[in-house]
Amino acid sequence: VLMFIKLSPVRSDEQLTLAVSGDTLRINDVPFDFSPLPEGAILPVAAIGSSWITENVKRVDGVIQVTVRLTHAEDASEASRFPQPITAEDGPVELPK
């Protein structure tokens, strides 16, 4: 596991794509490189400058833990409205529909 992604659901028509490459999370093709974050450290959400990331980012047992805003339609599925966390490896991250 390279990254642990919690999802914070919100009603919005904005599109969201996620991809992981090592300690970098790409949100809608914008890279967020968390490789400088040492073990046990916390990166305050205010220092990140993205409305997509909703909580402080942490590194625990070598794994980046990040919470991302998950947009969904008005008629969204249960999986989108109450999403489970994702343990992501390198590559595109499949989001609930």
Backbone torsions as a table, in degrees:
resi	resn	phi	psi	omega
1	VAL	NA	127.8	179.4
2	LEU	-99.9	-29.8	-175.5
3	MET	-151.0	140.7	176.1
4	PHE	-110.4	116.3	-174.0
5	ILE	-114.8	116.0	171.7
6	LYS	-91.7	147.0	-178.1
7	LEU	-114.2	132.7	179.4
8	SER	-111.3	100.7	-173.1
9	PRO	-70.8	141.8	176.6
10	VAL	-150.9	140.9	178.7
11	ARG	-73.3	119.2	179.9
12	SER	-165.6	151.4	175.5
13	ASP	-89.6	-1.8	177.6
14	GLU	-64.3	145.8	178.1
15	GLN	-92.1	150.0	179.7
16	LEU	-134.9	128.8	169.9
17	THR	-129.3	141.7	178.9
18	LEU	-127.9	144.8	172.9
19	ALA	-147.8	146.1	-179.3
20	VAL	-115.4	138.6	172.2
21	SER	-142.3	99.9	-175.8
22	GLY	62.9	-123.4	179.2
23	ASP	-95.6	15.1	179.6
24	THR	-106.6	129.9	174.6
25	LEU	-109.0	124.8	176.0
26	ARG	-98.8	122.2	177.0
27	ILE	-113.4	113.7	-177.1
28	ASN	50.3	45.4	177.5
29	ASP	69.6	9.3	174.5
30	VAL	-100.5	119.7	-177.1
31	PRO	-81.1	138.7	172.3
32	PHE	-122.1	107.1	-174.9
33	ASP	-94.2	111.4	-179.2
34	PHE	-101.0	11.8	-178.4
35	SER	-60.6	-30.8	178.3
36	PRO	-71.3	-11.6	-176.0
37	LEU	-73.4	114.1	-177.7
38	PRO	-76.5	163.7	177.9
39	GLU	-52.6	132.6	177.0
40	GLY	80.2	-4.0	-176.9
41	ALA	-85.4	159.8	177.9
42	ILE	-124.6	130.9	174.2
43	LEU	-102.7	113.5	-178.2
44	PRO	-61.0	139.7	-179.5
45	VAL	-57.9	-33.5	-179.8
46	ALA	-63.5	-26.3	-179.0
47	ALA	-81.7	-10.5	-175.3
48	ILE	-86.3	-38.5	175.7
49	GLY	73.2	36.5	176.6
50	SER	-136.6	132.0	177.5
51	SER	-72.5	-12.4	179.3
52	TRP	-76.0	-31.4	-179.8
53	ILE	-95.2	121.7	-167.7
54	THR	-107.4	-8.3	179.7
55	GLU	-139.6	167.2	176.1
56	ASN	-57.0	145.7	177.9
57	VAL	-97.7	137.6	-177.6
58	LYS	-129.4	158.1	169.1
59	ARG	-118.5	117.7	-179.5
60	VAL	-127.8	124.5	-177.7
61	ASP	53.2	36.3	177.1
62	GLY	83.1	-3.8	-175.8
63	VAL	-104.3	129.8	174.6
64	ILE	-72.7	131.1	176.7
65	GLN	-115.6	120.8	-174.6
66	VAL	-138.9	145.1	176.5
67	THR	-112.8	126.3	-176.2
68	VAL	-119.5	140.7	176.5
69	ARG	-69.5	122.3	179.0
70	LEU	-102.7	111.7	179.2
71	THR	-81.6	146.7	177.7
72	HIS	-149.2	158.1	-179.3
73	ALA	-75.7	167.0	179.4
74	GLU	-59.3	-36.0	-177.9
75	ASP	-100.0	33.7	-174.4
76	ALA	-63.8	154.5	177.9
77	SER	-70.2	165.6	174.9
78	GLU	-58.0	-39.7	-178.7
79	ALA	-62.9	-32.7	178.3
80	SER	-80.7	-35.1	-178.2
81	ARG	-79.1	-26.2	179.5
82	PHE	-133.7	66.7	-171.7
83	PRO	-72.5	148.2	173.6
84	GLN	-87.7	151.0	175.9
85	PRO	-62.2	156.5	-178.2
86	ILE	-118.1	131.8	169.9
87	THR	-100.7	113.8	-169.8
88	ALA	-108.6	141.9	170.9
89	GLU	-104.5	-176.9	177.0
90	ASP	-59.9	138.7	175.8
91	GLY	121.6	-176.0	178.4
92	PRO	-63.8	146.4	178.7
93	VAL	-101.6	123.7	178.9
94	GLU	-80.0	122.2	-179.0
95	LEU	-100.4	151.7	177.8
96	PRO	-62.6	144.6	179.8
97	LYS	-100.1	NA	NA
